[in-house]
Amino acid sequence: MTALEPFQDKRIRDSIARQTLLTTLGVEVVELAPGRVTLGLPFRPDLCQQNGFLHAGATLMAIPRP
């Protein structure tokens, strides 16, 4: 697999950085590769439901929709 060109990497990272929900939740780009983006979501108390588990809505927001 070939690496992304620098302009592609920058374009993807900039696009994600402009998404206010992702930045509010603290989502970060962990890995970029052709056909693949891995995002990281921090485990924080304010993203948990009442029983202390990470809220499903916090994880579902990052899943691409067709």
JOZI-V397025 format. One record per residue. N is the residue number from 1. RES is the residue in one letter. PHI is phi in degrees with one decimal (none if undefined). Layout:
# JOZI-V397025
N & RES & PHI
N & RES & PHI
This chain:
# JOZI-V397025
1 & M & none
2 & T & -89.8
3 & A & -79.3
4 & L & -70.0
5 & E & -69.0
6 & P & -54.3
7 & F & -68.0
8 & Q & -69.6
9 & D & -57.5
10 & K & -62.9
11 & R & -60.9
12 & I & -66.4
13 & R & -62.5
14 & D & -64.6
15 & S & -62.3
16 & I & -65.7
17 & A & -65.0
18 & R & -83.4
19 & Q & -85.7
20 & T & -62.2
21 & L & -64.2
22 & L & -63.2
23 & T & -69.6
24 & T & -61.8
25 & L & -78.9
26 & G & 83.7
27 & V & -67.2
28 & E & -127.4
29 & V & -77.7
30 & V & -95.2
31 & E & -150.6
32 & L & -126.3
33 & A & -151.4
34 & P & -53.5
35 & G & 77.3
36 & R & -148.8
37 & V & -131.4
38 & T & -111.3
39 & L & -108.6
40 & G & -114.3
41 & L & -122.0
42 & P & -69.3
43 & F & -88.0
44 & R & -127.8
45 & P & -57.1
46 & D & -74.9
47 & L & -104.3
48 & C & -100.8
49 & Q & -84.3
50 & Q & -61.7
51 & N & -98.0
52 & G & 90.2
53 & F & -91.1
54 & L & -57.0
55 & H & -66.1
56 & A & -57.9
57 & G & -61.9
58 & A & -68.4
59 & T & -84.3
60 & L & -66.9
61 & M & -63.7
62 & A & -96.1
63 & I & -82.7
64 & P & -62.9
65 & R & -107.4
66 & P & -68.9
